[in-house]
Amino acid sequence: MEAIILAGGFGTRLKPLTYTRAKSLLPILNKPMIAYLIESLPSRVDKVVLAVNYRKKQIQKYFLENDFDKEVIVNDEPEPLGTGGAAKFAEKHITDSFFVLNSDIICSLNLKEMIRFHNKKKSISTISLWPVENVSEFGVVDVKDDGNIIGFVEKPKQEDAPSNYINAGAYLLEPEVLDYIESNKFVSMEKEIFSNIIKNTGRFFGFNFDGYWMDIGRISSYLYVNNFLLKEKKLSNFLGDNIVQKGYINNCSIGNDVIIGNKSNIESSILFDNVTIGDNVILNNSIVGEDCKIMDNSYLKNSIVGDHEIIENDSIINNSIVWNKPIPEGYPKKQIGNVIGE
């Protein structure tokens, strides 16, 4: 059984962190977010096809150096193809029922149970469903009590909503779904394909689950998922290797080879690898990229510092992005592709 993982996005809303790395490799408690997804795959999924475009070599390098006991194929898209286009582009690797999964979602979805549900319903397409309070912000699923989905309603008024469930971005599909998708074209599964499957087969189901669901699409959600998992693990901090800690840290994820100077106070923040924090630094609700130096007596709040930056002594940075180098060639000014829930 195969899983296609969509890992080709630029992650524009997570810049400047994604200027220098693939979004799917952003660390969450020092582990790339895509690793959480692959570790959640049932054992019967023995092949993983990664739909990539941006930072392909980074992703290839990571999977050459890390073994997940599954065959991993990096499927290089010549250009972003969307959820449907990416699935069609991976068609030659598909032999059976297959998952299509977003690499930037961290959730408690039990994929083994989803397979069981899919087979019991003899479904052509099964999608994961998540309940929301404010349905007017999302595309809402019109779903019957047995899980059969008969349609989608885009951003309805509360009183007009057929349910409080939205598409949670995990799909289990039969190979015949690929026949609905045109080759070598940007295709949105959500906007262009699902309605045809519903119309033609009536065997389109939704699998709802409990627990947690987080779309890591923005800096705020990236900070939140780190904090959430710290609480889940009942940890005050998550520390990498070779930490020199002379100051105070709380509710933080700290990478490898990090130095925190005397009387510095680091709260609710993420430090990547090889970061040096000077003396008397205050850092709150912020992210510091790899190989950065925050010099003495600096104050940073609600800010993001890109890789390889130096913050000089006595700096005050609030609600800011620090990036003093050219933006990588080809990096888009705005988001490309689909957003779950929009």
ABEGO torsion letter per residue (X at the ends): XBBBBBAABAGAAAOAAAAABBAAABBBGGBBAAAAAAAABBAABABBBBBBABGAAAAAAAAAABBAGBBBBBBBBABBAEAAAAAAAAAAABABBBBBBBAABBBABBAAAAAAAAAAAGBABBBBBBBBABAAABBBBBBBAAGBBAEBBBGBBAAABABABBBAGBBBBBAAAAAABBBGBBBBAAAAAAAAAAAAAGBBBBBBBBEBBBBBABAAAAAAAAAAAAAAAGBABBBBBGBBBABBBBGBBBBBGBBBBBGBBBBGBBBBBGBBBBBGBBBBGBBBBBGBBBBBGBBBBGBBBBBGBBBBBGBBBBGBBBBABBBBBGBBABBBEBBBGX
